Amino acid sequence: MYHSELYVFDQDRPIPVCIRNYTKDDFDQLIEIQSECFPPPFPSELWWNKEQLTNHVTLFPEGALCVEINGELAGSLTGLCVDFDPNDAAHTWGEITDHGYIRNHDPNGNTLYIVDISVRPKYRKLGLGKLMMQAMYHVVIEKGYDRLLGGGRIPGYHKVADQMSPEAYLQAIISGQLKDPVITFLLRCGRVPLGIAKDYLEDEESCNYAVLMEWKNPFKNRQ
């Protein structure tokens, strides 16, 4: 199981943090994190529920990570394993994650797929999301998967949707003309875009689009 103790910096002040697997004892805090990250009008029935969280820690505990600061959970990152074919990449979030219940987790799959990443707003300037993503890369390497994959929202797209396609929006981010809160963050984490996913998630800000973002295991053979 995963356990890493390290420091982050609040300006010049080092703060000890721990990245570890979450357990049933953490469920209340994990739901609290969701409520802070997705406040109303986001529907509360779409926050994690205890049945989903129980599946996470039972079916694939290696993919259930959290970050802790001074005894408080500051964020979480959840994944499952799927068998992914890059030549048949079309899917929705609900299809590939079983709507967050991960009952379709495939222990023999080739890809660690990100279900969700959340960081409490008060901790978002400490780089915790990037640290959790790097921890999940360690899981990919340790388990021998081909890649880490996930769909990244494009919450800035609705502002320019009448001016450009989602493909053009992605290219503008890559070229540095635009910044997007999610995609720019994922690029900083080392993720690389594979393409646009249509009708990925009901998401008004992203106009229901997402960008499939990949991190390839550097220790796997390439053709």
Salt bridges, closest charged atoms under 4 A:
GLU5 OE2 - HIS3 NE2 3.07
ASP10 OD2 - ARG13 NH2 3.48
ASP26 OD2 - ARG20 NH1 2.88
ASP28 OD1 - LYS50 NZ 3.07
GLU32 OE2 - ARG120 NH2 3.02
GLU36 OE2 - ARG120 NH1 2.69
GLU62 OE2 - LYS143 NZ 3.24
GLU68 OE1 - ARG20 NE 2.88
GLU72 OE2 - ARG120 NE 3.98
GLU72 OE1 - LYS122 NZ 3.27
ASP98 OD2 - ARG103 NE 2.61
ASP146 OD1 - LYS220 NZ 3.48
ASP203 OD2 - ARG153 NE 2.64
GLU205 OE1 - ARG153 NH2 2.86
GLU214 OE2 - ARG147 NE 2.67
